[in-house]
Amino acid sequence: MTGAAFSRTGGSHDIAQAQDLMSDTYFPGNARTGALPSSLGIPIAEGPLKVPESSTSGYIPEDARGIFEQFYDHTLAEIVGVPPRLLFHYTSPKGLVGILSSGEIFATNAFFTNDVAEIRLSLSMFRNAAQERVSELPPGPVKLAFQMTAQRITTALAGTSGIFVACFSTEGDDNAQWSAYGGTAGGYNLGLDWHDLSRVATERELRLVPCVYDIESQKRYVERAIAEFETLVHTSVGAETAAQQQGSAIRECVALFFEKVSAFAPLLKDPGFKHEHEWRLVKFTNDASLMEFEPRENVIRPRVRLDMKHSSAGRTIPCLRQVTVGPTPHLDIAPDAVKALLLSLGYPLDEEGGPSLPVFPSRSTLRIV
């Protein structure tokens, strides 16, 4: 269906409608500065990076909204596939002590990771696909919805985001990651049970997702999302709908679609990082009060803490299954220090009085000098 209330001539009426919908009615206050919204129903506090108007105002038919939500859930399930038994979080000696002592893992703002194209890759793919549909469609509400979407993503690309990621790998003894995260000091990784970590993510309103590196798969997911969005707009904006309600329906469709674009953004990564076999815990927030700032050699990185503990009373991490000591000249004594640390923090004992969690030395032949 198409919206007959909109001019299909491409004349001044159509332009005026577009300008009205692009006004502060859609971008309240300083929202033009760019923001990624509360994805998956996670609330985001107001801050420098504003979120769009609510996408649940009631202009989208419930059945159409349900179909679109199902598409996202099914696509995510397809990407997850068969989950691994364990995920491994690589860290430095200082990081290991900090994580085990606090029961918390830091998630870094996605614009400040070691991939300079982070987030921008996926947002650019969605924007380019939306712009392509704009060039193909005749004037009308669907074309207008894609114009608004392309502009919204362009605005987000101009700033940073409220997306924070903690990184994990399915590889438990990987030379590249020992080098990247351990450096000359040597490193460690924590082996976490996927199913228990997934439950922690649900309880903390986080998302545990794998990265997609294959370019053809990335294109397929974007194309499917664009097609589902077009169907959503067609269904929500009918010929019998009044012009004012059409405008509200378009805004709501764009806001809902942008939520899902934001949720997909941390998943799509450059193929050059494929060797990391990465999974991510993702948190969406613009609340500056939650952020800490880590000084690095050439930048200050915003990050937030992710609580991995079972309760505030203890410090142990229930989903922790093992610790691996990376390549180090002190591999003969380093595991004993980790065991002593685990015991001091209250991790369960085995029959011999040591920690029940296994601590493994790396089998890597990587030379640390």
VEXKE-491004 format. One record per residue: residue in one letter; x, y, z of N, C-alpha, C in turn. Coordinates in steps of 0.2 Angstrom, whole numbers, padded with zeros to 4 digits, always signed. Layout:
# residues N
aXYZXYZXYZ ...
# end
This chain:
# residues 369
m+0004-0006+0000+0000+0000+0000+0004+0006+0000 t+0002+0012-0003+0005+0018-0003+0001+0023+0000 g+0004+0029+0002+0000+0034+0005-0002+0039+0000 a-0008+0039-0001-0011+0043-0006-0011+0051-0004 a-0011+0052+0002-0011+0059+0005-0005+0062+0003 f+0001+0059+0001+0007+0062+0000+0007+0063-0008 s+0010+0069-0010+0011+0070-0017+0015+0065-0020 r+0014+0063-0026+0018+0058-0029+0022+0062-0035 t+0021+0068-0036+0024+0072-0041+0031+0075-0040 g+0033+0074-0034+0040+0077-0032+0040+0084-0031 g+0034+0088-0031+0033+0095-0031+0035+0098-0024 s+0033+0104-0023+0034+0108-0017+0030+0105-0011 h+0024+0102-0012+0021+0099-0006+0025+0093-0003 d+0028+0089-0007+0032+0084-0005+0038+0086-0001 i+0041+0091-0004+0047+0094+0000+0045+0097+0006 a+0040+0101+0006+0037+0104+0013+0036+0098+0018 q+0033+0093+0016+0032+0087+0021+0038+0085+0023 a+0043+0084+0019+0050+0081+0021+0053+0086+0026 q+0053+0093+0025+0056+0098+0029+0052+0098+0036 d+0046+0097+0036+0042+0097+0042+0044+0091+0046 l+0045+0085+0043+0046+0079+0047+0053+0079+0049 m+0058+0083+0046+0065+0083+0048+0066+0089+0053 s+0061+0092+0055+0061+0098+0059+0062+0095+0066 d+0062+0100+0071+0063+0098+0078+0057+0094+0081 t+0052+0093+0077+0047+0088+0079+0050+0081+0079 y+0055+0080+0075+0058+0073+0075+0065+0074+0079 f+0068+0079+0078+0075+0080+0081+0074+0085+0087 p+0071+0083+0093+0070+0088+0098+0077+0090+0101 g+0077+0097+0103+0083+0100+0106+0089+0099+0102 n+0094+0096+0105+0101+0095+0102+0102+0088+0099 a+0096+0085+0097+0097+0078+0095+0100+0077+0088 r+0101+0083+0085+0105+0082+0078+0112+0081+0079 t+0114+0082+0086+0121+0081+0087+0123+0073+0086 g+0118+0069+0086+0120+0062+0085+0119+0058+0091 a+0116+0052+0090+0115+0047+0096+0113+0041+0093 l+0115+0036+0097+0112+0029+0096+0107+0028+0101 p+0101+0025+0100+0096+0025+0104+0096+0019+0109 s+0091+0019+0113+0090+0013+0118+0088+0007+0114 s+0092+0003+0112+0090-0003+0108+0088-0009+0113 l+0083-0013+0110+0081-0018+0113+0077-0017+0120 g+0074-0011+0120+0071-0009+0126+0075-0007+0132 i+0081-0006+0131+0085-0003+0136+0085+0004+0137 p+0083+0007+0143+0083+0014+0143+0090+0018+0143 i+0090+0024+0140+0096+0028+0140+0094+0034+0143 a+0099+0037+0147+0098+0043+0150+0099+0049+0146 e+0096+0054+0146+0097+0060+0142+0104+0062+0143 g+0107+0065+0138+0114+0067+0138+0116+0071+0132 p+0122+0072+0131+0124+0075+0125+0122+0072+0118 l+0121+0065+0119+0119+0061+0113+0112+0059+0114 k+0107+0062+0111+0100+0061+0113+0098+0055+0109 v+0092+0053+0111+0089+0047+0108+0083+0050+0104 p+0080+0046+0099+0075+0048+0095+0068+0048+0099 e+0063+0051+0097+0057+0050+0100+0055+0043+0101 s+0051+0041+0106+0049+0034+0107+0046+0031+0101 s+0048+0025+0100+0045+0021+0094+0039+0017+0096 t+0036+0018+0102+0030+0015+0104+0024+0019+0105 s+0023+0024+0100+0017+0028+0101+0011+0026+0099 g+0011+0020+0095+0005+0017+0093+0002+0018+0086 y+0007+0021+0082+0005+0022+0075+0006+0016+0071 i+0011+0012+0073+0012+0006+0070+0008+0001+0072 p+0004-0003+0067+0000-0008+0069+0003-0014+0073 e+0000-0016+0078+0004-0021+0082+0006-0027+0079 d+0002-0030+0074+0004-0036+0070+0011-0034+0066 a+0011-0028+0063+0017-0026+0059+0023-0025+0063 r+0022-0022+0069+0027-0021+0074+0030-0028+0076 g+0025-0033+0078+0027-0040+0080+0031-0043+0074 i+0029-0043+0068+0033-0046+0063+0040-0043+0062 f+0040-0036+0063+0047-0033+0062+0051-0035+0068 e+0049-0036+0074+0053-0038+0080+0055-0045+0079 q+0050-0049+0076+0052-0056+0075+0058-0057+0070 f+0058-0053+0065+0063-0053+0060+0070-0052+0064 y+0070-0047+0068+0076-0045+0072+0078-0051+0076 d+0074-0054+0080+0075-0059+0085+0078-0065+0081 h+0074-0067+0075+0076-0073+0071+0083-0072+0068 t+0084-0066+0066+0091-0064+0063+0096-0065+0068 l+0095-0063+0074+0100-0063+0079+0101-0070+0081 a+0096-0074+0081+0097-0081+0083+0101-0085+0077 e+0100-0083+0071+0103-0086+0065+0111-0084+0066 i+0112-0078+0068+0119-0076+0069+0123-0080+0074 v+0119-0081+0080+0122-0084+0086+0123-0091+0084 g+0119-0095+0081+0119-0102+0079+0120-0106+0085 v+0125-0111+0084+0127-0115+0090+0132-0112+0094 p+0130-0110+0100+0135-0106+0104+0141-0110+0107 p+0147-0108+0108+0152-0111+0111+0151-0113+0118 r+0155-0118+0121+0155-0120+0128+0158-0114+0132 l+0163-0112+0130+0167-0106+0134+0169-0100+0129 l+0169-0095+0132+0171-0089+0129+0177-0086+0133 f+0182-0083+0130+0188-0081+0134+0190-0074+0133 h+0191-0071+0139+0192-0064+0139+0200-0063+0141 y+0203-0060+0136+0210-0059+0137+0212-0052+0140 t+0217-0052+0145+0218-0046+0148+0225-0046+0151 s+0227-0041+0153+0234-0040+0156+0235-0042+0163 p+0241-0043+0166+0241-0044+0173+0237-0039+0178 k+0237-0033+0176+0234-0028+0180+0226-0029+0179 g+0224-0031+0173+0217-0032+0171+0214-0038+0175 l+0218-0043+0175+0216-0049+0179+0215-0048+0186 v+0220-0045+0189+0219-0043+0197+0212-0039+0197 g+0212-0034+0193+0206-0030+0194+0199-0033+0193 i+0199-0038+0188+0193-0041+0186+0191-0046+0192 l+0196-0050+0194+0195-0055+0199+0193-0052+0206 s+0196-0046+0207+0195-0043+0214+0189-0039+0214 s+0186-0037+0209+0180-0033+0209+0174-0037+0206 g+0175-0042+0203+0170-0046+0200+0166-0042+0194 e+0170-0037+0191+0168-0033+0185+0172-0033+0180 i+0169-0032+0174+0173-0032+0167+0172-0025+0164 f+0177-0022+0162+0176-0015+0158+0173-0016+0151 a+0168-0012+0149+0166-0012+0142+0168-0005+0140 t+0172-0005+0134+0174+0001+0131+0169+0004+0126 n+0169+0011+0125+0165+0014+0120+0167+0011+0113 a+0163+0009+0109+0164+0005+0103+0168+0010+0098 f+0168+0016+0099+0172+0021+0094+0179+0021+0096 f+0181+0018+0102+0188+0019+0105+0191+0012+0105 t+0189+0007+0101+0192+0000+0101+0198+0000+0096 n+0201-0005+0096+0207-0006+0091+0205-0006+0084 d+0199-0006+0082+0196-0006+0075+0194+0001+0074 v+0198+0005+0070+0196+0012+0068+0189+0013+0064 a+0187+0007+0061+0181+0007+0057+0175+0005+0061 e+0176+0003+0068+0171+0001+0072+0165+0005+0072 i+0159+0001+0072+0153+0004+0072+0151+0008+0065 r+0156+0012+0063+0155+0016+0057+0154+0011+0051 l+0157+0005+0051+0157+0000+0045+0149-0001+0044 s+0146-0004+0050+0139-0006+0049+0134+0000+0048 l+0135+0005+0052+0131+0011+0051+0131+0014+0043 s+0137+0014+0041+0138+0016+0034+0135+0011+0029 m+0135+0005+0030+0131+0000+0026+0124+0001+0026 f+0121+0002+0032+0114+0004+0032+0112+0010+0029 r+0116+0015+0030+0115+0022+0027+0115+0021+0019 n+0120+0018+0017+0121+0017+0009+0115+0013+0006 a+0113+0008+0010+0107+0004+0007+0101+0009+0007 a+0100+0013+0013+0094+0017+0013+0095+0022+0007 q+0100+0025+0006+0101+0030+0001+0100+0027-0006 e+0102+0021-0007+0100+0018-0013+0093+0017-0014 r+0089+0015-0009+0082+0015-0010+0079+0022-0011 v+0082+0027-0008+0079+0034-0010+0080+0035-0017 s+0085+0033-0020+0086+0035-0027+0082+0030-0032 e+0079+0025-0029+0075+0020-0033+0068+0022-0033 l+0066+0024-0027+0058+0025-0025+0055+0031-0028 p+0049+0031-0030+0045+0037-0032+0044+0041-0026 p+0042+0048-0027+0041+0052-0021+0035+0049-0017 g+0035+0049-0011+0029+0046-0006+0032+0045+0000 p+0028+0042+0005+0030+0041+0012+0035+0036+0013 v+0036+0031+0008+0041+0026+0009+0048+0029+0007 k+0048+0033+0002+0054+0036+0000+0056+0041+0006 l+0051+0045+0009+0053+0049+0014+0055+0046+0020 a+0053+0040+0022+0055+0036+0027+0063+0034+0026 f+0065+0032+0020+0072+0031+0019+0076+0037+0019 q+0073+0043+0017+0077+0049+0017+0079+0051+0025 m+0074+0050+0029+0074+0052+0036+0079+0047+0039 t+0079+0040+0037+0083+0035+0040+0091+0037+0038 a+0092+0038+0032+0099+0040+0029+0101+0046+0033 q+0097+0051+0034+0100+0057+0038+0101+0056+0045 r+0097+0051+0048+0098+0050+0055+0104+0046+0056 i+0106+0041+0051+0112+0038+0052+0118+0042+0051 t+0117+0047+0046+0123+0051+0044+0124+0055+0050 t+0119+0058+0054+0120+0062+0060+0124+0057+0065 a+0122+0051+0066+0125+0047+0071+0133+0046+0069 l+0134+0045+0062+0141+0044+0060+0146+0050+0062 a+0143+0056+0063+0147+0062+0064+0149+0062+0071 g+0147+0058+0076+0149+0059+0083+0151+0052+0085 t+0151+0051+0092+0152+0045+0095+0145+0042+0097 s+0146+0036+0100+0139+0033+0102+0139+0031+0109 g+0133+0028+0111+0132+0026+0118+0132+0018+0118 i+0137+0015+0113+0137+0008+0113+0144+0006+0116 f+0144+0002+0121+0150+0000+0125+0151-0008+0124 v+0157-0010+0123+0158-0017+0121+0163-0020+0126 a+0162-0026+0128+0167-0030+0132+0169-0036+0127 c+0175-0038+0126+0176-0042+0120+0179-0049+0123 f+0176-0054+0119+0178-0061+0121+0180-0065+0115 s+0183-0071+0115+0185-0075+0110+0183-0082+0111 t+0182-0086+0105+0181-0093+0106+0188-0096+0106 e+0193-0093+0105+0200-0096+0105+0203-0095+0111 g+0205-0100+0115+0208-0100+0121+0215-0099+0122 d+0219-0100+0117+0226-0100+0117+0229-0097+0111 d+0227-0091+0109+0229-0088+0103+0235-0083+0103 n+0240-0084+0099+0246-0080+0099+0244-0073+0098 a+0240-0071+0093+0239-0064+0091+0236-0060+0097 q+0231-0064+0101+0228-0060+0106+0232-0060+0112 w+0237-0065+0113+0242-0064+0119+0246-0058+0117 s+0248-0057+0111+0252-0051+0109+0248-0045+0110 a+0242-0045+0108+0238-0039+0108+0236-0036+0115 y+0235-0041+0120+0232-0040+0126+0237-0041+0132 g+0242-0045+0131+0247-0046+0136+0253-0042+0135 g+0255-0041+0129+0261-0037+0128+0267-0040+0131 t+0272-0036+0132+0278-0038+0135+0278-0040+0142 a+0272-0039+0145+0271-0041+0152+0268-0048+0153 g+0266-0051+0147+0263-0057+0148+0255-0056+0149 g+0251-0061+0148+0244-0060+0148+0241-0066+0152 y+0234-0065+0152+0230-0070+0155+0223-0070+0151 n+0220-0076+0152+0213-0075+0150+0208-0079+0154 l+0202-0077+0155+0197-0080+0159+0192-0084+0155 g+0191-0090+0156+0187-0094+0152+0180-0094+0156 l+0175-0092+0152+0168-0091+0155+0163-0095+0152 d+0159-0098+0155+0154-0103+0153+0149-0098+0149 w+0147-0100+0142+0143-0096+0138+0136-0096+0141 h+0133-0101+0143+0126-0101+0145+0125-0097+0151 d+0130-0098+0156+0130-0094+0162+0131-0086+0161 l+0135-0085+0156+0137-0078+0154+0130-0075+0151 s+0127-0079+0147+0121-0077+0143+0116-0075+0148 r+0115-0079+0154+0110-0077+0159+0112-0071+0163 v+0119-0070+0164+0121-0063+0167+0119-0058+0162 a+0120-0058+0156+0118-0053+0151+0111-0052+0151 t+0106-0057+0152+0099-0055+0152+0097-0052+0158 e+0100-0054+0164+0099-0051+0170+0101-0043+0171 r+0107-0042+0167+0110-0035+0167+0107-0031+0161 e+0103-0033+0157+0100-0030+0152+0106-0028+0147 l+0110-0033+0145+0116-0033+0141+0114-0038+0135 r+0118-0037+0130+0117-0042+0124+0124-0046+0123 l+0123-0052+0123+0129-0057+0121+0129-0059+0114 v+0133-0056+0110+0132-0058+0102+0139-0059+0099 p+0139-0063+0094+0145-0064+0090+0146-0059+0085 c+0152-0058+0083+0153-0053+0077+0153-0057+0070 v+0151-0053+0065+0150-0056+0058+0155-0053+0054 y+0160-0057+0051+0166-0054+0047+0165-0055+0040 d+0161-0060+0038+0160-0061+0031+0156-0056+0027 i+0159-0053+0022+0156-0047+0019+0149-0049+0016 e+0149-0055+0013+0142-0057+0009+0137-0058+0015 s+0138-0060+0020+0134-0061+0026+0131-0054+0028 q+0136-0050+0029+0134-0043+0031+0129-0040+0026 k+0131-0040+0020+0126-0037+0015+0120-0041+0015 r+0119-0047+0016+0113-0051+0016+0109-0048+0022 y+0112-0047+0028+0108-0045+0034+0105-0038+0033 v+0110-0034+0030+0107-0027+0029+0102-0027+0024 e+0102-0030+0018+0097-0030+0013+0091-0033+0016 r+0091-0038+0020+0085-0041+0023+0082-0036+0028 a+0086-0032+0032+0083-0027+0036+0080-0021+0032 i+0083-0019+0027+0080-0014+0023+0073-0016+0020 a+0073-0022+0017+0067-0025+0015+0061-0025+0020 e+0063-0027+0026+0058-0028+0031+0056-0021+0034 f+0060-0016+0033+0058-0009+0035+0054-0006+0030 e+0055-0008+0024+0050-0005+0019+0043-0008+0019 t+0043-0015+0021+0037-0018+0022+0033-0015+0028 l+0037-0013+0033+0034-0010+0039+0031-0003+0038 v+0034+0001+0034+0032+0007+0032+0026+0007+0028 h+0026+0002+0023+0020+0001+0019+0014-0001+0023 t+0015-0005+0028+0009-0008+0032+0007-0002+0036 s+0011+0002+0039+0009+0007+0044+0007+0013+0041 v+0008+0015+0035+0006+0021+0031+0002+0019+0025 g-0005+0019+0026-0010+0017+0021-0013+0022+0018 a-0016+0021+0012-0020+0027+0009-0025+0030+0013 e-0028+0026+0017-0034+0028+0021-0032+0032+0027 t-0025+0032+0028-0022+0036+0034-0022+0043+0033 a-0024+0047+0038-0024+0055+0037-0016+0057+0037 a-0015+0063+0033-0008+0065+0032-0005+0066+0039 q-0008+0069+0044-0004+0070+0050-0002+0063+0053 q-0007+0058+0053-0005+0052+0056+0000+0048+0052 q+0000+0049+0045+0005+0046+0041+0012+0049+0043 g+0013+0056+0045+0019+0058+0047+0021+0055+0054 s+0016+0054+0058+0018+0051+0065+0020+0044+0064 a+0017+0040+0059+0018+0033+0058+0025+0033+0055 i+0027+0037+0051+0034+0037+0047+0039+0038+0053 r+0038+0043+0057+0043+0045+0062+0044+0038+0067 e+0038+0035+0068+0039+0029+0073+0042+0024+0069 c+0041+0023+0063+0044+0017+0059+0052+0019+0059 v+0054+0025+0058+0061+0027+0057+0064+0025+0064 a+0061+0027+0070+0064+0027+0076+0065+0019+0078 l+0060+0015+0076+0060+0008+0077+0066+0005+0073 f+0066+0007+0067+0071+0004+0063+0078+0006+0065 f+0079+0012+0068+0085+0015+0070+0087+0011+0076 e+0083+0009+0081+0084+0005+0086+0088-0002+0084 k+0085-0005+0079+0088-0011+0077+0094-0010+0073 v+0095-0005+0070+0102-0003+0067+0107-0002+0072 s+0105+0001+0077+0110+0002+0083+0111-0005+0086 a+0107-0009+0087+0108-0016+0090+0112-0020+0085 f+0112-0019+0079+0116-0023+0074+0123-0020+0073 a+0124-0013+0075+0130-0010+0074+0136-0013+0077 p+0136-0016+0083+0142-0019+0086+0143-0026+0083 l+0139-0029+0079+0140-0036+0076+0144-0036+0070 l+0144-0031+0066+0147-0031+0059+0154-0028+0060 k+0159-0033+0058+0166-0030+0059+0170-0032+0053 d+0175-0028+0052+0180-0029+0046+0183-0036+0046 p+0183-0039+0040+0186-0046+0040+0193-0046+0042 g+0197-0041+0042+0204-0041+0044+0204-0043+0052 f+0199-0043+0055+0199-0045+0062+0196-0052+0063 k+0195-0056+0058+0192-0062+0058+0195-0067+0063 h+0202-0067+0063+0206-0071+0067+0204-0071+0075 e+0201-0065+0077+0199-0065+0084+0193-0069+0086 h+0189-0071+0081+0183-0075+0083+0179-0072+0089 e+0177-0066+0088+0175-0062+0094+0168-0062+0095 w+0166-0063+0101+0159-0062+0104+0160-0055+0109 r+0154-0052+0110+0154-0046+0113+0148-0046+0118 l+0149-0043+0124+0144-0041+0129+0143-0034+0127 v+0137-0032+0125+0135-0025+0123+0131-0021+0128 k+0133-0015+0130+0129-0011+0134+0127-0005+0131 f+0121-0002+0131+0119+0004+0128+0117+0009+0133 t+0121+0014+0133+0120+0020+0138+0123+0026+0136 n+0120+0032+0137+0123+0038+0137+0123+0042+0144 d+0123+0038+0149+0123+0041+0156+0130+0042+0158 a+0132+0048+0158+0139+0050+0159+0141+0048+0166 s+0136+0048+0171+0138+0046+0178+0140+0039+0178 l+0139+0034+0173+0141+0027+0174+0148+0027+0171 m+0151+0032+0167+0157+0031+0164+0163+0033+0168 e+0168+0029+0166+0175+0030+0169+0179+0032+0163 f+0185+0035+0164+0189+0037+0158+0196+0034+0159 e+0198+0030+0154+0205+0027+0155+0210+0031+0150 p+0215+0034+0153+0220+0037+0149+0225+0032+0146 r+0225+0033+0139+0230+0029+0135+0235+0033+0133 e+0240+0030+0129+0245+0034+0126+0243+0040+0122 n+0238+0040+0118+0236+0045+0114+0228+0047+0114 v+0225+0044+0119+0217+0046+0119+0215+0044+0126 i+0209+0047+0128+0206+0045+0134+0200+0041+0132 r+0199+0035+0134+0194+0030+0132+0188+0030+0137 p+0182+0031+0135+0176+0031+0140+0175+0023+0140 r+0173+0021+0146+0171+0014+0148+0166+0014+0154 v+0163+0008+0154+0158+0007+0159+0160+0000+0162 r+0158-0001+0169+0159-0007+0172+0153-0012+0171 l+0154-0018+0169+0149-0023+0169+0150-0028+0175 d+0144-0029+0179+0145-0033+0185+0144-0040+0183 m+0149-0044+0184+0148-0051+0183+0147-0055+0189 k+0146-0052+0195+0145-0056+0201+0138-0058+0202 h+0137-0063+0206+0130-0066+0207+0126-0062+0212 s+0130-0058+0217+0127-0053+0221+0132-0048+0223 s+0129-0043+0226+0134-0038+0229+0138-0040+0235 a+0136-0045+0238+0139-0048+0244+0146-0051+0243 g+0147-0054+0237+0153-0057+0236+0156-0054+0230 r+0162-0057+0228+0166-0054+0223+0167-0060+0217 t+0165-0066+0219+0167-0071+0214+0162-0071+0208 i+0165-0073+0202+0161-0073+0196+0159-0080+0195 p+0152-0081+0195+0149-0088+0195+0151-0091+0188 c+0151-0087+0183+0152-0090+0176+0159-0092+0174 l+0164-0090+0179+0171-0092+0178+0172-0099+0178 r+0175-0102+0173+0177-0109+0173+0184-0111+0174 q+0188-0106+0171+0196-0107+0171+0199-0101+0170 v+0206-0101+0172+0210-0096+0170+0216-0099+0166 t+0219-0095+0161+0225-0097+0157+0230-0092+0158 v+0236-0094+0160+0242-0090+0160+0245-0090+0153 g+0246-0084+0150+0249-0083+0144+0256-0084+0144 p+0259-0084+0138+0266-0084+0137+0270-0079+0142 t+0275-0082+0146+0279-0077+0150+0285-0081+0152 p+0290-0077+0153+0296-0081+0156+0295-0084+0163 h+0290-0083+0166+0289-0085+0173+0283-0090+0173 l+0283-0094+0168+0277-0099+0167+0277-0104+0172 d+0283-0105+0176+0284-0110+0181+0280-0108+0187 i+0280-0102+0189+0277-0099+0195+0271-0095+0194 a+0270-0093+0188+0264-0088+0187+0257-0091+0189 p+0256-0098+0187+0250-0101+0189+0249-0101+0197 d+0254-0102+0200+0253-0103+0208+0251-0096+0211 a+0253-0091+0208+0251-0084+0210+0243-0083+0209 v+0241-0085+0203+0234-0085+0201+0230-0089+0206 k+0232-0095+0208+0228-0099+0212+0228-0096+0219 a+0233-0093+0221+0233-0089+0228+0228-0084+0228 l+0228-0080+0222+0223-0074+0221+0216-0077+0222 l+0215-0083+0218+0208-0085+0218+0206-0087+0225 l+0211-0090+0229+0209-0093+0236+0208-0087+0240 s+0211-0081+0239+0211-0075+0244+0204-0072+0242 l+0201-0073+0237+0195-0070+0235+0189-0074+0236 g+0190-0080+0239+0184-0084+0241+0182-0089+0236 y+0185-0091+0231+0183-0096+0226+0184-0103+0229 p+0179-0107+0228+0179-0114+0231+0185-0118+0231 l+0186-0122+0236+0192-0126+0237+0191-0133+0234 d+0197-0136+0232+0196-0143+0230+0198-0147+0235 e+0198-0154+0234+0200-0158+0240+0207-0157+0243 e+0211-0155+0239+0218-0154+0241+0219-0147+0244 g+0214-0143+0245+0214-0136+0248+0216-0131+0243 g+0217-0132+0237+0218-0127+0232+0212-0125+0229 p+0212-0120+0224+0206-0118+0221+0203-0123+0216 s+0196-0124+0216+0193-0129+0212+0193-0127+0205 l+0194-0120+0203+0195-0118+0197+0202-0120+0194 p+0202-0123+0188+0208-0125+0185+0212-0118+0183 v+0219-0118+0184+0223-0113+0181+0228-0117+0176 f+0227-0115+0170+0232-0118+0165+0237-0114+0162 p+0243-0117+0161+0248-0113+0158+0247-0113+0150 s+0249-0108+0147+0248-0108+0139+0252-0113+0136 r+0250-0116+0131+0255-0120+0127+0258-0116+0121 s+0257-0110+0121+0259-0106+0115+0267-0106+0116 t+0270-0106+0110+0277-0105+0109+0279-0098+0108 l+0275-0093+0109+0276-0086+0108+0281-0084+0113 r+0286-0080+0110+0292-0078+0114+0290-0071+0117 i+0290-0070+0124+0289-0064+0127+0296-0061+0129 v+0298-0055+0127+0304-0053+0129+0304-0046+0132 
# end
